[in-house]
């Protein structure tokens, strides 16, 4: 896992979760298509 600065821990976590959701969505769309 990537080490995130303590100051932007929550922000970094939110960005990571959003990135994973986008990646999973793209993979699902690719499989359906």
N, C-alpha and C positions, 0 to 999 in steps of 0.2 A: 504493500500500500504506500501511497505517496504521503510524505510528512507535510502537514499543513501548519503554518504559523499559528500560534495560540491566539493572536489578535483577531485573525479572520477565520477562526475555526468554524463557526456556525455558517458563515458565508461560503467558505470553501466546501463545506459538507453539502450545502444546498446546491451549489454548482455541480458538484460531483454526482449527486442524486439525479439532477435534471439531465446531465450528460448521459448517465446510464439509461434513463427512461427514453431519451431520444434514440440511443443506440439500439435498445431492445425494440422500440417501435419500428425503426428502419429495418431491422432484421425480420420482424414479423411481416411487414408489408412486402419485403423482398420474397419471403417464402410464399405468401398468398399469391403474389403476382407471378 
